[in-house]
Amino acid sequence: MAAPAAKQEGFHDCRDAWARTIEELAENDPRIVAVVNDSVGSSKLGGFQKKFPDRLINVGIAEQNMVGVGAGLANGGRIPFVSAASCFLTGRALEQVKADIAYAGFNVKLVGQSSGVAYGELGPTHHSIEDFAWLRPLNNITMVVPADSWETAEAVKWAAAHEGPVYIRLSRMPVPDLSVENRKFQPGKAELVRKGTDVTIIACGTMVHLAVQAAAELEAEGISARILNMATITPLDEAAISAAASETGAIVTVEEANIHGGLGGAVAEHTSANLPVPVERMGFPGFVPTGSVEWLFDHFGLTATGIARSARKAIGRKRG
């Protein structure tokens, strides 16, 4: 098994890009404020707090109140970035996210930190693998899952300029930057990372670079895999999914989340209603055991080899 990402050269913590970008934006826009739940350190907002001590509000361990404070700030003309561990932001404060942010349509930017299974050994209480399913029905919240540092910075810039609620899902696990020419962050538009004709792998967040590795493994076998970085779950790029279905005839979805109601569910819903093709959904089937991130990924097949295996299965179903 590969060494943990944190020890690999060329890997970056997307939270660093988030922290750097919000500080840069706040320098030029006094409306930008941060709201946290006693998570200045894990949100990497120590630098922001030093530069703008009167623009960081720490409500303590009170996530429902934190979201409500964000809504009030937005109602007063500020641009609040509400930052907390995803498991608590989207779980404990889900009612406030629904009623105070989504239903009200307030201009609040929710930033879910340490998403997926990044907390590893802290177990299911700290895993955030249900957030896609919880937030997808709140379809006026743009849900962004950056794949690398560049996309994280671009997503934060876009969110600050966008009028409306946004959820940005960040991991604490370092990932490499993608190698894609002429990149442009476009919410609702999948990014073509690699062309392919035999199968399409649709991934988001920490899974995208693993999908790229899987495509290289498949290429050695003569299998051409298209890679789509589906950075926005809501709105979903249905045109790209339709093209993948019609042009490659088989799809694999890969997400660091529950396969029920997340990216895989969204893709399966669209294809089953429009262009039925084999869809292999990769992720977590429900509560997952306590263990290191590396062990969990390996156990549930969220590796390049595991993704390649699912791609072969999808192709086999297409031929069968």
C-alpha positions in Angstrom: 0.0 0.0 0.0 1.2 3.5 -0.7 2.5 5.7 2.0 0.1 8.1 3.7 -0.6 11.1 1.6 0.7 13.5 4.2 4.2 12.0 3.8 4.2 12.1 0.0 6.1 14.9 -1.8 4.0 17.2 -3.9 0.8 16.7 -1.8 -0.9 19.8 -0.3 -3.5 20.4 2.4 -6.4 22.2 0.8 -7.1 24.0 4.0 -3.9 26.0 3.5 -5.3 27.3 0.2 -8.6 28.1 1.8 -7.0 30.0 4.6 -4.7 31.9 2.3 -7.5 32.8 0.0 -9.9 34.1 2.5 -7.2 36.3 4.0 -6.5 37.8 0.6 -10.1 38.4 -0.1 -10.7 40.0 3.3 -7.9 42.4 2.7 -9.9 44.0 -0.2 -13.5 43.4 1.1 -14.4 44.5 4.6 -17.7 42.6 4.3 -16.0 39.3 4.6 -16.1 37.8 8.1 -15.5 34.3 9.6 -17.6 32.5 12.1 -16.3 29.4 13.9 -17.3 26.9 16.6 -14.1 26.9 18.7 -12.3 25.7 15.6 -9.9 28.4 14.8 -7.0 26.0 14.6 -8.6 23.2 12.6 -10.1 25.7 10.3 -6.6 27.2 9.8 -7.9 30.7 10.6 -5.2 31.7 13.0 -3.7 34.1 10.5 -7.1 35.5 9.7 -7.8 36.1 13.4 -4.5 38.0 13.8 -5.1 40.2 10.8 -8.8 40.8 11.4 -9.5 40.2 15.1 -12.8 42.1 15.0 -14.0 40.0 11.9 -13.7 36.6 13.4 -16.6 35.4 15.6 -16.0 32.3 17.8 -19.3 31.2 19.2 -17.8 28.2 21.0 -19.1 24.7 20.7 -22.6 25.8 19.5 -23.0 24.9 15.9 -26.7 25.7 15.6 -26.0 29.2 17.0 -23.0 29.5 14.7 -25.2 29.0 11.6 -27.8 31.4 13.0 -25.1 34.1 13.6 -23.9 33.6 10.0 -27.5 34.1 8.8 -27.8 37.3 10.8 -24.5 38.7 9.5 -25.6 38.0 5.9 -28.9 39.7 6.6 -26.9 42.7 7.8 -24.9 42.9 4.6 -21.8 40.9 5.5 -20.3 38.0 3.7 -19.9 35.3 6.4 -17.8 32.2 5.9 -19.1 29.8 8.5 -16.3 27.2 9.1 -16.5 24.0 11.2 -15.9 20.3 11.0 -18.3 19.0 8.3 -19.8 16.4 10.6 -21.1 19.0 13.0 -21.8 21.8 10.6 -24.1 19.6 8.4 -25.3 17.2 11.1 -25.8 19.1 14.4 -26.9 22.3 12.6 -28.8 20.8 9.7 -32.1 22.4 10.8 -30.5 25.8 10.8 -28.8 25.2 7.5 -32.2 24.3 6.1 -34.3 27.0 7.6 -31.9 29.9 8.3 -29.7 29.6 5.2 -31.4 27.6 2.4 -35.1 28.5 2.9 -34.2 32.1 3.6 -31.8 32.2 0.7 -29.2 34.1 2.7 -25.7 34.8 1.3 -23.8 32.5 3.7 -20.8 30.4 2.8 -20.6 27.2 4.7 -17.1 25.6 4.9 -17.1 22.0 6.0 -13.6 21.1 7.3 -12.0 17.7 7.6 -14.7 16.0 5.6 -15.2 12.4 4.7 -13.3 10.0 6.9 -10.4 12.4 7.5 -10.7 12.1 11.3 -10.0 8.4 10.9 -9.6 6.9 14.3 -12.2 9.2 15.9 -14.8 7.0 14.2 -18.3 7.4 12.9 -19.3 10.3 15.1 -16.6 12.4 13.4 -16.9 10.9 9.9 -18.8 13.2 7.6 -20.0 10.9 4.9 -23.7 11.8 4.9 -23.4 15.5 4.1 -24.1 15.1 0.3 -27.3 13.2 1.0 -28.4 15.8 3.6 -27.7 18.8 1.5 -28.5 17.7 -2.1 -32.3 18.3 -1.6 -31.5 21.9 -0.5 -31.0 22.7 -4.2 -30.3 26.4 -3.8 -27.1 25.6 -1.9 -24.2 25.3 -4.4 -22.3 22.3 -3.1 -18.6 22.4 -4.1 -16.0 19.6 -3.4 -12.6 20.9 -4.6 -10.1 18.3 -5.8 -6.9 20.2 -5.1 -5.4 23.4 -3.8 -6.0 25.4 -7.0 -9.6 24.4 -7.1 -10.0 25.2 -3.5 -8.7 28.7 -3.9 -10.9 29.3 -7.0 -14.0 28.0 -5.2 -13.5 30.3 -2.3 -13.0 33.3 -4.6 -16.1 32.3 -6.6 -18.1 31.8 -3.4 -17.2 35.3 -2.1 -18.4 36.9 -5.3 -21.5 34.7 -5.7 -24.8 35.9 -4.2 -26.4 33.0 -2.5 -25.7 30.1 -0.1 -22.7 27.9 -0.8 -21.2 24.8 0.9 -17.5 24.1 0.3 -16.4 20.7 1.4 -12.7 20.4 2.4 -10.5 17.6 3.6 -7.5 17.7 5.9 -5.8 14.9 3.9 -3.2 16.3 1.5 -3.7 15.7 -2.2 -1.6 16.5 -5.3 -2.6 19.2 -7.8 -4.2 18.0 -10.9 -2.5 18.4 -14.3 -5.1 19.9 -16.5 -4.5 22.6 -19.1 -6.3 25.9 -19.2 -8.3 25.3 -16.0 -11.3 27.4 -15.2 -13.6 26.9 -12.2 -17.2 26.7 -13.3 -19.9 25.7 -10.9 -22.2 23.2 -12.5 -19.6 22.2 -15.1 -17.6 19.0 -14.8 -13.9 19.3 -15.5 -12.6 16.9 -18.1 -9.4 15.7 -16.6 -8.7 12.9 -19.1 -10.3 11.8 -22.3 -11.5 8.3 -22.7 -13.9 6.1 -24.8 -14.4 2.8 -22.9 -15.6 3.9 -19.5 -16.1 7.2 -17.6 -14.9 7.6 -14.0 -16.8 10.5 -12.3 -15.0 11.5 -9.1 -14.9 14.4 -6.6 -12.6 15.8 -3.9 -9.9 13.4 -2.6 -10.9 10.7 -5.1 -10.0 12.6 -8.3 -6.3 12.0 -8.2 -6.9 8.3 -7.4 -9.2 8.1 -10.4 -6.3 9.5 -12.5 -4.0 6.8 -11.2 -6.7 4.2 -12.0 -6.9 5.5 -15.6 -3.2 5.0 -16.0 -3.5 1.5 -14.7 -6.3 0.7 -17.1 -4.4 2.3 -20.0 -1.7 -0.3 -19.5 -4.4 -2.9 -20.3 -5.7 -1.1 -23.3 -8.7 0.4 -21.6 -9.4 4.0 -22.3 -11.0 5.7 -19.2 -12.5 9.2 -19.3 -12.0 11.1 -16.0 -14.5 13.8 -14.9 -13.9 15.9 -11.9 -17.5 16.6 -10.7 -16.5 19.4 -8.3 -20.1 20.6 -7.9 -22.6 18.1 -6.7 -25.3 20.8 -6.8 -25.9 21.9 -9.5 -24.9 18.7 -11.3 -23.5 18.7 -14.8 -26.2 16.5 -16.3 -24.9 17.2 -19.9 -21.5 15.8 -19.1 -23.1 12.7 -17.5 -25.3 12.2 -20.6 -22.3 12.5 -22.9 -20.4 10.0 -20.7 -23.3 7.5 -20.9 -23.8 7.8 -24.6 -20.1 8.0 -25.6 -18.5 5.4 -23.2 -21.5 3.3 -22.2 -20.3 2.6 -18.7 -19.8 4.8 -15.6 -18.0 4.5 -12.3 -18.6 7.1 -9.5 -16.1 7.6 -6.7 -16.7 9.7 -3.6 -15.5 9.9 -0.1 -19.0 9.7 1.1 -22.0 7.4 1.5 -23.0 6.0 -1.9 -26.7 6.5 -1.0 -27.9 10.0 -1.9 -24.5 11.4 -2.9 -22.7 11.7 -6.2 -23.3 8.1 -7.2 -27.0 8.4 -6.4 -27.3 11.7 -8.4 -25.5 10.1 -11.4 -27.6 6.9 -11.2 -30.8 9.0 -10.9 -30.0 10.9 -14.1 -28.8 7.9 -16.2 -31.7 5.7 -15.2 -34.2 8.3 -16.2 -32.4 9.3 -19.4 -29.7 7.0 -20.7 -29.6 3.8 -18.7 -26.0 2.4 -18.6 -24.1 0.3 -16.0 -23.2 2.6 -13.1 -20.8 1.3 -10.4 -21.0 3.4 -7.3 -17.9 3.6 -5.1 -17.8 5.1 -1.6 -19.1 3.9 1.8 -22.3 1.8 2.2 -23.2 3.2 5.6 -21.5 3.6 8.9 -17.9 2.6 8.6 -15.6 1.2 11.3 -13.0 3.1 13.2 -9.6 3.0 11.6 -6.9 5.1 9.9 -7.8 6.9 6.7 -5.4 4.7 4.8 -7.0 1.5 6.2 -10.5 2.7 5.5 -9.7 3.6 1.9 -8.0 0.3 1.4 -10.8 -1.7 3.1 -13.5 -0.1 1.0 -11.6 -0.2 -2.3 -11.1 3.5 -2.5 -7.7 3.1 -4.2 -6.4 3.3 -7.7 -6.5 -0.5 -8.0 -10.0 -0.6 -6.5 -11.3 2.0 -8.9 -9.7 0.2 -11.9 -11.4 -3.0 -10.7 -14.8 -1.3 -10.7 -14.2 0.1 -14.1 -13.6 -3.3 -15.5 -16.8 -4.5 -13.8 -18.8 -1.7 -15.4 -17.3 -2.5 -18.8 -18.1 -6.1 -18.3 -21.7 -5.3 -17.5 -21.9 -3.1 -20.7 -20.7 -6.0 -22.8 -22.9 -8.5 -21.1 
